[in-house]
Protein backbone atom coordinates (compact mmCIF):
# COMPACT_ATOMS: atom_id res chain seq x y z
CA UNK A 1 0.00 0.00 0.00
CA UNK A 2 1.34 3.34 -1.06
CA UNK A 3 1.85 5.66 1.93
CA UNK A 4 -0.10 8.87 1.64
CA UNK A 5 1.97 12.05 1.65
CA UNK A 6 1.73 13.78 5.07
CA UNK A 7 0.73 17.41 5.35
CA UNK A 8 2.00 19.87 8.00
CA UNK A 9 5.39 19.99 9.71
CA UNK A 10 7.50 17.42 11.46
CA UNK A 11 8.26 17.74 15.15
CA UNK A 12 11.85 18.71 14.41
CA UNK A 13 10.73 21.50 12.09
CA UNK A 14 8.30 22.81 14.66
CA UNK A 15 10.90 22.61 17.40
CA UNK A 16 13.40 24.47 15.23
CA UNK A 17 10.93 27.19 14.32
CA UNK A 18 9.76 27.55 17.90
CA UNK A 19 13.35 27.78 19.12
CA UNK A 20 14.26 30.35 16.51
CA UNK A 21 11.11 32.35 17.18
CA UNK A 22 11.81 32.42 20.90
CA UNK A 23 15.40 33.49 20.27
CA UNK A 24 14.47 36.23 17.83
CA UNK A 25 11.55 37.37 19.99
CA UNK A 26 13.81 37.68 23.05
CA UNK A 27 16.32 39.65 20.98
CA UNK A 28 13.55 41.90 19.70
CA UNK A 29 12.21 42.46 23.20
CA UNK A 30 15.71 43.35 24.37
CA UNK A 31 16.09 45.74 21.48
CA UNK A 32 12.69 47.29 22.14
CA UNK A 33 13.67 47.87 25.75
CA UNK A 34 16.91 49.49 24.58
CA UNK A 35 14.86 51.70 22.23
CA UNK A 36 12.60 52.81 25.06
CA UNK A 37 15.61 53.47 27.30
CA UNK A 38 17.34 55.53 24.62
CA UNK A 39 14.14 57.48 23.96
CA UNK A 40 13.78 58.30 27.66
CA UNK A 41 17.44 59.29 27.76
CA UNK A 42 16.93 61.64 24.84
CA UNK A 43 13.84 63.16 26.48
CA UNK A 44 15.62 63.62 29.81
CA UNK A 45 18.54 65.34 28.08
CA UNK A 46 16.22 67.66 26.14
CA UNK A 47 16.56 70.52 28.61
CA UNK A 48 20.36 70.59 28.49
CA UNK A 49 20.60 69.96 24.77
CA UNK A 50 17.95 72.39 23.56
CA UNK A 51 16.33 74.61 26.19
CA UNK A 52 19.24 75.64 28.43
CA UNK A 53 21.55 77.07 25.73
CA UNK A 54 18.66 79.01 24.21
CA UNK A 55 17.52 80.37 27.60
CA UNK A 56 21.14 81.27 28.30
CA UNK A 57 21.31 83.23 25.05
CA UNK A 58 18.10 85.10 25.87
CA UNK A 59 19.33 85.92 29.38
CA UNK A 60 22.72 87.08 28.10
CA UNK A 61 21.08 89.36 25.54
CA UNK A 62 18.57 90.73 28.05
CA UNK A 63 20.80 91.19 31.07
CA UNK A 64 23.85 92.00 28.95
CA UNK A 65 22.15 95.19 27.75
CA UNK A 66 21.85 96.55 31.26
CA UNK A 67 24.24 99.13 32.63
CA UNK A 68 23.86 97.85 36.16
CA UNK A 69 22.07 95.15 38.08
CA UNK A 70 21.07 94.05 41.57
CA UNK A 71 19.97 90.61 42.76
CA UNK A 72 16.90 89.95 44.92
CA UNK A 73 15.47 86.90 46.62
CA UNK A 74 12.23 86.98 44.62
CA UNK A 75 10.53 88.76 41.75
CA UNK A 76 8.28 90.61 44.19
CA UNK A 77 11.29 91.88 46.15
CA UNK A 78 13.00 92.94 42.93
CA UNK A 79 10.00 94.91 41.68
CA UNK A 80 9.63 96.61 45.07
CA UNK A 81 13.42 97.23 45.25
CA UNK A 82 13.54 95.33 48.56
CA UNK A 83 16.50 93.66 50.23
CA UNK A 84 19.40 93.06 47.87
CA UNK A 85 21.26 89.77 48.09
CA UNK A 86 24.20 88.06 46.37
CA UNK A 87 22.23 84.97 45.32
CA UNK A 88 18.57 84.99 44.34
CA UNK A 89 15.98 84.24 41.72
CA UNK A 90 15.47 87.78 40.43
CA UNK A 91 17.60 90.52 38.90
CA UNK A 92 16.67 94.16 38.64
CA UNK A 93 18.27 95.88 35.69
CA UNK A 94 19.10 99.50 35.00
CA UNK A 95 19.13 100.19 31.28
CA UNK A 96 19.99 103.38 29.46
CA UNK A 97 17.29 104.70 27.21
CA UNK A 98 17.16 107.96 25.22
CA UNK A 99 13.97 109.96 25.59
CA UNK A 100 12.24 112.33 23.18
CA UNK A 101 14.51 115.24 24.07
CA UNK A 102 17.61 113.13 23.41
CA UNK A 103 18.52 112.98 27.06
CA UNK A 104 19.71 109.62 28.29
CA UNK A 105 17.41 108.29 30.96
CA UNK A 106 17.43 105.07 32.91
CA UNK A 107 14.70 102.49 32.46
CA UNK A 108 14.39 99.66 34.92
CA UNK A 109 13.39 96.07 34.29
CA UNK A 110 13.18 92.88 36.30
CA UNK A 111 14.10 89.39 35.12
CA UNK A 112 12.87 86.79 37.57
CA UNK A 113 12.16 83.11 37.93
CA UNK A 114 8.74 82.77 39.51
CA UNK A 115 5.38 81.09 39.17
CA UNK A 116 2.67 83.20 37.57
CA UNK A 117 -0.80 81.76 36.97
CA UNK A 118 0.48 78.32 38.03
CA UNK A 119 3.10 78.48 35.32
CA UNK A 120 6.75 78.58 36.47
CA UNK A 121 9.19 80.34 34.20
CA UNK A 122 11.55 83.26 33.69
CA UNK A 123 9.59 86.48 33.24
CA UNK A 124 10.55 89.95 32.11
CA UNK A 125 8.91 93.01 33.67
CA UNK A 126 9.55 96.46 32.27
CA UNK A 127 8.88 99.49 34.45
CA UNK A 128 6.77 102.31 33.04
CA UNK A 129 8.04 105.86 32.63
CA UNK A 130 7.19 106.55 36.27
CA UNK A 131 9.35 103.62 37.36
CA UNK A 132 6.55 101.34 38.59
CA UNK A 133 6.04 97.75 37.56
CA UNK A 134 2.87 96.07 36.41
CA UNK A 135 1.75 92.88 38.16
CA UNK A 136 1.67 91.08 34.83
CA UNK A 137 4.93 90.42 33.02
CA UNK A 138 5.70 91.95 29.65
CA UNK A 139 7.23 88.74 28.34
CA UNK A 140 7.87 85.20 29.36
CA UNK A 141 11.47 84.42 28.50
CA UNK A 142 11.47 80.71 29.33
CA UNK A 143 9.42 77.90 30.82
CA UNK A 144 8.84 74.28 29.96
CA UNK A 145 11.51 72.00 31.34
CA UNK A 146 13.05 74.75 33.46
CA UNK A 147 12.41 74.18 37.19
CA UNK A 148 14.65 76.84 38.73
CA UNK A 149 16.91 79.74 37.86
CA UNK A 150 19.32 81.33 40.30
CA UNK A 151 21.46 84.40 39.83
CA UNK A 152 24.69 84.63 41.76
CA UNK A 153 27.17 87.48 42.05
CA UNK A 154 29.20 86.20 45.01
CA UNK A 155 32.26 85.53 42.83
CA UNK A 156 32.23 89.07 41.43
CA UNK A 157 30.55 88.19 38.15
CA UNK A 158 26.89 87.52 37.43
CA UNK A 159 26.40 83.79 36.94
CA UNK A 160 23.02 82.21 36.17
CA UNK A 161 22.32 78.59 37.05
CA UNK A 162 19.45 76.99 35.13
CA UNK A 163 18.00 73.80 36.57
CA UNK A 164 15.95 71.28 34.60
CA UNK A 165 13.34 68.70 35.56
CA UNK A 166 15.84 65.97 36.48
CA UNK A 167 18.10 68.10 38.71
CA UNK A 168 20.29 68.70 35.69
CA UNK A 169 21.83 72.13 35.58
CA UNK A 170 23.77 74.44 33.36
CA UNK A 171 25.74 77.50 34.40
CA UNK A 172 26.68 80.58 32.40
CA UNK A 173 27.85 84.14 32.76
CA UNK A 174 25.09 86.57 31.79
CA UNK A 175 26.63 89.92 32.51
CA UNK A 176 27.55 92.63 30.05
CA UNK A 177 30.42 91.55 27.84
CA UNK B 1 -18.50 24.20 -7.56
CA UNK B 2 -19.98 23.75 -4.12
CA UNK B 3 -19.13 25.74 -1.06
CA UNK B 4 -16.98 23.04 0.52
CA UNK B 5 -15.12 22.05 -2.62
CA UNK B 6 -12.05 24.08 -1.80
CA UNK B 7 -11.68 22.39 1.56
CA UNK B 8 -11.53 18.85 0.29
CA UNK B 9 -8.72 16.82 1.85
CA UNK B 10 -6.93 16.53 -1.48
CA UNK B 11 -6.69 20.29 -1.98
CA UNK B 12 -5.66 20.97 1.60
CA UNK B 13 -2.98 18.28 1.59
CA UNK B 14 -1.53 19.48 -1.69
CA UNK B 15 -1.52 23.09 -0.63
CA UNK B 16 0.34 22.44 2.63
CA UNK B 17 2.65 19.93 1.07
CA UNK B 18 3.65 22.42 -1.57
CA UNK B 19 4.04 25.46 0.71
CA UNK B 20 5.08 23.91 4.01
CA UNK B 21 8.83 24.33 3.55
CA UNK B 22 8.52 27.76 2.03
CA UNK B 23 6.51 29.16 4.93
CA UNK B 24 9.36 28.27 7.29
CA UNK B 25 11.83 30.09 5.08
CA UNK B 26 9.48 33.04 4.79
CA UNK B 27 9.10 33.18 8.56
CA UNK B 28 12.85 33.08 9.05
CA UNK B 29 13.45 35.78 6.43
CA UNK B 30 10.75 37.97 7.99
CA UNK B 31 12.25 37.63 11.45
CA UNK B 32 15.71 38.38 10.13
CA UNK B 33 14.42 41.46 8.30
CA UNK B 34 12.65 42.57 11.46
CA UNK B 35 15.89 42.13 13.39
CA UNK B 36 17.81 44.11 10.79
CA UNK B 37 15.29 46.96 10.93
CA UNK B 38 15.38 46.96 14.74
CA UNK B 39 19.18 46.96 14.72
CA UNK B 40 19.23 49.85 12.26
CA UNK B 41 16.77 51.78 14.44
CA UNK B 42 18.85 51.13 17.54
CA UNK B 43 22.02 52.25 15.79
CA UNK B 44 20.27 55.45 14.68
CA UNK B 45 19.10 56.12 18.23
CA UNK B 46 22.59 55.54 19.62
CA UNK B 47 23.98 58.00 17.06
CA UNK B 48 21.31 60.54 18.08
CA UNK B 49 22.14 60.08 21.74
CA UNK B 50 25.87 60.48 21.08
CA UNK B 51 25.17 63.68 19.16
CA UNK B 52 23.00 64.96 22.00
CA UNK B 53 25.77 64.28 24.54
CA UNK B 54 28.22 66.07 22.27
CA UNK B 55 25.92 69.11 22.06
CA UNK B 56 25.53 69.18 25.85
CA UNK B 57 29.29 68.92 26.36
CA UNK B 58 29.97 71.68 23.85
CA UNK B 59 27.39 74.09 25.28
CA UNK B 60 28.54 73.47 28.86
CA UNK B 61 32.22 74.04 28.03
CA UNK B 62 31.34 77.14 25.97
CA UNK B 63 29.38 78.49 28.93
CA UNK B 64 32.21 77.77 31.35
CA UNK B 65 34.74 79.43 29.05
CA UNK B 66 32.37 82.44 29.09
CA UNK B 67 32.48 82.44 32.89
CA UNK B 68 36.29 82.34 32.76
CA UNK B 69 36.31 85.30 30.34
CA UNK B 70 33.96 87.30 32.58
CA UNK B 71 36.06 86.49 35.64
CA UNK B 72 39.33 87.45 33.89
CA UNK B 73 37.81 90.77 32.83
CA UNK B 74 36.56 91.45 36.35
CA UNK B 75 39.62 90.38 38.35
CA UNK B 76 41.24 93.23 40.24
CA UNK B 77 44.28 94.26 38.21
CA UNK B 78 46.55 94.59 41.21
CA UNK B 79 45.65 91.09 42.39
CA UNK B 80 46.65 89.31 39.19
CA UNK B 81 50.32 88.70 40.14
CA UNK B 82 49.31 87.21 43.49
CA UNK B 83 46.38 85.15 42.21
CA UNK B 84 47.07 81.59 43.34
CA UNK B 85 44.65 80.20 40.75
CA UNK B 86 47.02 81.15 37.91
CA UNK B 87 50.66 80.54 37.14
CA UNK B 88 53.01 82.75 35.15
CA UNK B 89 53.51 81.18 31.73
CA UNK B 90 54.91 78.55 31.09
CA UNK B 91 53.73 77.50 34.58
CA UNK B 92 50.02 76.93 35.04
CA UNK B 93 47.51 75.86 37.67
CA UNK B 94 45.30 72.87 36.85
CA UNK B 95 42.05 72.11 38.68
CA UNK B 96 39.07 69.84 38.17
CA UNK B 97 35.79 71.77 37.99
CA UNK B 98 32.18 70.74 37.70
CA UNK B 99 30.72 72.56 34.72
CA UNK B 100 27.24 71.09 34.91
CA UNK B 101 25.03 68.16 35.76
CA UNK B 102 23.08 65.87 33.46
CA UNK B 103 20.15 63.79 34.74
CA UNK B 104 22.60 60.91 35.30
CA UNK B 105 26.02 62.28 36.18
CA UNK B 106 28.01 65.38 36.91
CA UNK B 107 29.96 66.86 34.01
CA UNK B 108 33.53 67.70 34.93
CA UNK B 109 36.28 69.43 33.04
CA UNK B 110 39.92 70.24 33.58
CA UNK B 111 40.58 73.93 34.00
CA UNK B 112 44.08 75.18 33.20
CA UNK B 113 44.86 78.80 34.05
CA UNK B 114 47.99 80.71 33.19
CA UNK B 115 49.00 84.27 32.34
CA UNK B 116 51.68 86.12 30.44
CA UNK B 117 53.31 89.22 31.84
CA UNK B 118 54.37 92.06 29.56
CA UNK B 119 56.39 94.33 31.76
CA UNK B 120 56.75 98.00 31.08
CA UNK B 121 55.87 98.47 27.46
CA UNK B 122 58.64 100.33 25.57
CA UNK B 123 56.24 102.96 24.24
CA UNK B 124 53.73 103.48 27.03
CA UNK B 125 55.60 102.06 30.00
CA UNK B 126 52.43 100.16 30.89
CA UNK B 127 52.29 96.81 32.60
CA UNK B 128 49.94 94.33 30.97
CA UNK B 129 48.80 90.74 31.34
CA UNK B 130 47.32 88.17 29.03
CA UNK B 131 45.09 85.90 31.10
CA UNK B 132 44.46 82.50 29.58
CA UNK B 133 42.05 79.77 30.62
CA UNK B 134 41.73 76.38 28.96
CA UNK B 135 38.64 74.30 29.62
CA UNK B 136 39.48 70.72 28.64
CA UNK B 137 36.56 68.31 28.34
CA UNK B 138 36.79 64.61 27.54
CA UNK B 139 33.85 62.85 25.87
CA UNK B 140 34.68 59.19 25.45
CA UNK B 141 37.90 59.08 23.48
CA UNK B 142 37.57 62.63 22.16
CA UNK B 143 39.06 65.59 23.92
CA UNK B 144 37.89 69.18 23.43
CA UNK B 145 39.53 72.38 24.57
CA UNK B 146 37.86 75.78 24.87
CA UNK B 147 40.16 78.76 25.23
CA UNK B 148 39.49 82.07 26.89
CA UNK B 149 42.05 84.86 26.49
CA UNK B 150 41.71 88.27 28.06
CA UNK B 151 44.22 91.08 27.70
CA UNK B 152 44.44 93.41 30.67
CA UNK B 153 46.50 96.57 30.73
CA UNK B 154 46.98 99.26 33.37
Interface residues (C-beta under 8 A of the other chain):
Chain A: X4 X5 X6 X7 X8 X9 X13 X16 X17 X20 X21 X24 X27 X28 X31 X32 X34 X35 X38 X39 X41 X42 X44 X45 X48 X49 X52 X53 X56 X155 X156 X157 X158 X159 X164 X166 X167 X168 X169 X170 X171 X172 X173 X175 X177
Chain B: X12 X13 X16 X17 X20 X24 X27 X28 X31 X32 X34 X35 X38 X39 X41 X42 X45 X46 X48 X49 X52 X53 X55 X56 X59 X60 X63 X64 X66 X67 X69 X70 X71 X74 X75 X99 X100 X101 X102 X103 X104
